[in-house]
């Protein structure tokens, strides 16, 4: 078997919003993992290496990777 990998690029995503409609980066990464677990016809163990074959490009300051605000 050849090494399989994927790039998920969220470049061009809407800038973060002033409302609570943003998704913090860990939530976005969890959603990506969920989709790939659905696509793979096999049991994928949930461990540290599960995301290694996936490159997730999440530009900071977008609604899928908002910057934290300091109060």
C-alpha positions, 0 to 999 in steps of 0.5 A: 500500500502506498502512503495516503494523505490529504490536504484540507485547505481552508484558505479563503474562509470568512474572517472571524466574526464578532459573534459566537458563530466562530469555531475554535481551531480544535473544533475545526480539526475534530470536524475534519477528522470526523469526515475522514473517519466516515470516508475510510472503510476501516476502524481508525484508532483514536491516537496521537498519530491519527491526524498525521496523514492530514495537512489542515491549512487553517489561516488564523483570524478566520471563523474556523481559526479565530484569534483569541481576544484578550479582555 
